Amino acid sequence: MKKILLLSDTHNYIDAKILKYVKLADEVWHAGDIGTIEISDTLKVYKPFRAVYGNIDGTPIRQEFPLNNRFFCEKVDVWMTHIGGYPNRYDVKIREEIKQNPPQLFISGHSHILKVQYDKKLNLLHMNPGAAGKHGFHQVRTMLRFEIDTTEIKNLEIIELGKRV
């Protein structure tokens, strides 16, 4: 069993509230718009770290992390990307591939809107953790925490980190 902390859109911001939850996780996943390589380096000090780059990320992050990260956690097929859309509105760049080869868990960021939605057509769970940073239009900073136990995704929690200000 793995305890996962999922965040996105930190936009070069990390604080003690985020790190408190990082320390409780087995792995930390970041769905893009990290900001600077120092943010990912900080997170990697604490836990195994998986990430994708986002549209605001510069060359150092793009050299270290892919645009799409498809992997298995336990026996769950995971696909993480920054700009991916959501069920019935997948981004045009991934739409055909996700229809032809859907993962069990599809993760995206970018919108700054926390969303968890099941796609009945493709039999997959979509997660967007919202935005953990302070840059953007969101009002409340958010992350997601969940467990993967063999083939089961369970114990999903929304973490609110307070107002964006």
N, C-alpha and C positions, 0 to 999 in steps of 0.2 A: 504494500500500500504506500502511495506517495501523497503527501500533503503539498498542494500547489498554491502558490500566490501568483495571481495574474494581474499585471498592471499594464498601463499604456499611457502614452502622452504625458510623460513626466516633464518634457520640455526643459531639460537641464535643472530640474528641481528634485531634491530629495531631502527628507527631514527625519527626525526621530520617530514620528508617527509611522512612516513607511517602514523604517528599519525595525521597529518593534515587531511588525508582522513578518518581515523577511526572516528574522531570527526564529520564528515559530514554524516556518515552512521547511519542507524537504528540498523543494526546487522553486526557483523564481523564474517566471516567464514574462517577457515584455513584448507587447504587440506594437512596438514602434513609436517614433518620435521620442527617442531617448533624450536627445539634446546634445550631449557631449560624451566622449569616451570615458571621462571620469565618472559619470553616473554608472555606466555598465561595469567599470572596474571596481567601483565601490560595492555594488551588489554582488559581484563575483567573489569578493573577499568572504562573504558570509555563507553563500549557498551555491550549488550548481545553478547555472544561469543559461537560459535559452532566450533568443530574441530575434526579431526581424528589424530591418531599418524602416523608417518612415519618411515621409516627404520632406521633413525639415532636417533630417539627419545628414551630416556632412560626410566627407570622404573617409575619415578614420572609422566611423561606425559602419559605413557601407562596405568597407574592406573586411571588417570582422564578422558582420552578420548578413544573412541573405535577405532578399525581398520576400521570399516564401520559405517557410521552414516546415517541412513535413517529416514527422517522426512518430515513433511509438513510445508511449509512456505506459508501462506495464503492457497490456494487450490492447490498448486504445489507440487507434489511428488518429493522429492530431495534425491539423493543417493550420498554421498561423501565418497571417499576413497583415500588413497595416491597413491598406485600403481594399477591403473585400466585400463590403456591403453586408446584407443579411438576407434571410429567407425571402424568396420572391423578388428580391432586389439586389442580387449579387452583382458586383462590379463586372463590367464588360470584359475586363482582362482575365478574369478567372471563371466566368460563367460557364463556358462549355466544359472546361476541365472538371469543375466541381460536379456538374451533372453527370459526366461520364465516369468519374472516379471519386465519389463523395467519401470524405473521412467520417469518422464517428463524431469528432469534435472539431468544429471550425471556429477559429478565433480571429477576430479583427479588432482594430482600434480606430483611430482617425476621427470619428464623429464626436468624441467627447461625451457621448450619450451611452450610459450603461444600459445594456440590453442583453437579456438571455431569452432565447426563443428556440423552440423545437421546430425543425423543418420536417413535416410529415411526408412530403413528396420525396425527399432525399434521405430520410431516416437519419438525420444528424442533429446534433445539438450545436447551436450557435451561441457564442459568448463574446460580448464586447464589455470590457471592464470600466468603460468611461475614461476619465482622465484623473491621474493621481497628482499631476502638477498644478501650477498656479496660472499658467498661460492659457487663454482661451475664453470661450463664452460660457462654459459650464459654471454653475453656482456652487456645487458641492463636489469636492474631490472624492473619487471613489476607486475601489479595487475590488477584485473577487478572490475568494478563497474557496477551495474545494479539494476533494480527495478522489484519487483514482485507485480503485482496488480491483486488480486484474482487468476485467472488462467493464466494470461499473464506475460511473461518474456519480459521486454522491456528496452529501453534506455541503452543498453550495451555500456560501454566505456572501452577502454584500457588506463591504466595509466602507463606511463613510468616514472620511478623514477631516471633515469640517469644511467651512466655507473657503472658497478659492482665494479670498483676499489676502 
